[in-house]
């Protein structure tokens, strides 16, 4: 459904063969004013493992607007850009680092990264760091329903040009 409004183009397979495909590389950037003005959206606290489709269904009673959620939040990977369960975070951390409890970095009491000589530094392990990064993925902007219809209409007009 998302790609149906994209224009078609010819793609050369070789010198004698061409196929007609959707121009899926075309993209439209969301106006920053829309993303920054809180009158247009609400903040949703995503739960572990919720995909854009699940969030769309909760917000709009349909999964068809998952792409709006991804565009508005500049989250393009439904598996890595949305919060995962702690089990998945632990597994991913174990795959990424030799030691999940090894030192990732130091922080001060405000969460700023500091060096090893900073007084009162707090040690952040690889697992703690990955958990912090996972938590940052929870806040998801959801367009208000009265804005959604106009956003979709304008997007479809712009993408088909």
C-alpha positions as CSV (number, residue, x, y, z in Angstrom):
1,X,0.0,0.0,0.0
2,X,2.8,2.4,0.9
3,X,4.5,2.1,-2.6
4,X,1.4,2.2,-4.7
5,X,1.5,6.0,-5.0
6,X,5.2,6.0,-6.2
7,X,5.6,6.6,-9.9
8,X,6.8,3.8,-12.2
9,X,10.0,3.8,-14.0
10,X,11.9,1.5,-16.5
11,X,14.8,-0.5,-15.2
12,X,17.3,-1.9,-17.7
13,X,18.1,-5.6,-16.9
14,X,20.4,-5.7,-19.9
15,X,20.6,-4.1,-23.4
16,X,17.5,-5.9,-24.6
17,X,15.4,-6.3,-21.5
18,X,13.6,-3.7,-19.4
19,X,11.1,-4.0,-16.6
20,X,8.6,-1.6,-15.2
21,X,9.1,-1.0,-11.4
22,X,7.9,1.3,-8.8
23,X,10.4,4.1,-8.2
24,X,10.8,3.1,-4.5
25,X,14.0,5.2,-4.1
26,X,12.0,8.4,-4.3
27,X,11.4,9.9,-0.9
28,X,9.8,12.9,0.7
29,X,11.3,14.5,3.8
30,X,8.9,15.4,6.6
31,X,8.8,19.1,7.3
32,X,10.7,19.7,10.5
33,X,8.0,22.1,11.7
34,X,5.5,19.2,11.8
35,X,7.9,17.1,13.9
36,X,8.7,19.9,16.3
37,X,5.2,21.4,16.9
38,X,3.5,19.4,19.6
39,X,0.0,20.4,18.4
40,X,0.3,18.0,15.6
41,X,1.3,14.8,17.5
42,X,1.2,13.0,20.8
43,X,4.0,11.0,22.3
44,X,3.5,7.2,22.6
45,X,5.6,5.1,25.0
46,X,6.4,2.0,22.9
47,X,6.6,-1.3,24.7
48,X,9.1,-4.0,24.2
49,X,8.8,-5.6,20.7
50,X,6.1,-3.2,19.4
51,X,6.5,-2.7,15.7
52,X,5.3,0.2,13.6
53,X,2.4,-1.9,12.6
54,X,1.3,-2.5,16.2
55,X,1.7,1.1,17.1
56,X,-0.3,2.2,14.0
57,X,-3.1,-0.3,14.9
58,X,-3.2,1.1,18.5
59,X,-3.3,4.7,17.3
60,X,-5.4,4.5,14.2
61,X,-7.2,1.1,14.4
62,X,-5.3,0.0,11.3
63,X,-1.8,-1.1,10.4
64,X,-1.8,0.7,7.1
65,X,-0.2,3.9,8.6
66,X,3.0,2.2,9.9
67,X,4.9,4.1,7.3
68,X,3.7,7.4,8.7
69,X,5.1,6.5,12.1
70,X,8.4,5.5,10.6
71,X,8.7,8.7,8.5
72,X,7.7,11.0,11.3
73,X,10.1,9.5,13.7
74,X,12.9,8.9,11.2
75,X,13.0,5.2,12.1
76,X,13.5,3.1,9.1
77,X,14.3,-0.3,10.5
78,X,11.3,-1.8,12.3
79,X,13.6,-4.3,14.1
80,X,16.4,-2.1,15.3
81,X,14.8,1.3,15.6
82,X,12.1,0.3,18.1
83,X,12.5,-1.0,21.7
84,X,13.3,-4.7,22.2
85,X,12.8,-6.9,25.2
86,X,15.6,-7.1,27.7
87,X,16.3,-10.7,26.6
88,X,16.8,-9.5,23.0
89,X,19.0,-6.6,24.2
90,X,21.1,-9.1,26.2
91,X,21.5,-11.4,23.3
92,X,22.4,-8.6,20.9
93,X,24.9,-7.3,23.4
94,X,26.5,-10.7,23.8
95,X,26.8,-10.9,20.0
96,X,28.3,-7.4,19.7
97,X,30.8,-7.4,22.6
98,X,33.3,-9.9,23.9
99,X,32.3,-9.1,27.5
100,X,28.7,-7.8,28.2
101,X,29.9,-6.5,31.5
102,X,33.0,-5.0,30.2
103,X,33.6,-1.2,30.3
104,X,31.8,0.8,27.7
105,X,32.5,4.3,29.1
106,X,32.3,6.5,32.2
107,X,29.6,9.1,33.0
108,X,29.2,11.9,35.4
109,X,26.1,12.3,37.6
110,X,24.3,14.1,34.7
111,X,25.0,11.3,32.2
112,X,27.7,13.1,30.3
113,X,30.6,10.9,29.1
114,X,33.8,11.6,31.0
115,X,37.3,10.1,31.2
116,X,38.7,7.6,33.6
117,X,40.2,10.4,35.8
118,X,37.0,12.3,36.4
119,X,36.1,12.3,40.2
120,X,32.9,10.6,41.0
121,X,32.7,8.9,37.6
122,X,30.2,6.1,37.1
123,X,31.2,3.0,35.1
124,X,28.8,2.1,32.3
125,X,29.1,-1.5,31.1
126,X,28.4,-2.6,27.5
127,X,25.0,-4.1,28.7
128,X,24.0,-0.9,30.5
129,X,24.9,1.2,27.5
130,X,22.8,-1.0,25.2
131,X,19.9,-0.9,27.6
132,X,20.1,2.9,27.7
133,X,20.1,3.0,23.9
134,X,17.1,0.7,23.9
135,X,15.2,3.0,26.3
136,X,15.8,6.0,23.9
137,X,13.7,4.2,21.3
138,X,10.5,4.2,23.4
139,X,9.3,7.7,22.7
140,X,7.4,7.6,19.4
141,X,5.6,10.6,17.9
142,X,2.1,9.8,16.6
143,X,0.3,12.2,14.4
144,X,-3.1,13.2,15.7
145,X,-5.9,11.7,13.7
146,X,-7.1,15.1,12.4
147,X,-3.6,15.8,11.0
148,X,-3.0,12.2,9.7
149,X,-5.5,12.5,6.8
150,X,-4.0,15.7,5.5
151,X,-0.5,14.4,5.9
152,X,-1.3,11.2,3.9
153,X,-3.0,13.3,1.2
154,X,-0.1,15.7,0.8
155,X,2.5,12.9,0.9
156,X,0.6,11.0,-1.9
157,X,0.5,14.1,-4.0
158,X,4.2,14.9,-3.5
159,X,5.4,11.3,-4.1
160,X,3.5,10.9,-7.3
161,X,5.0,14.0,-9.0
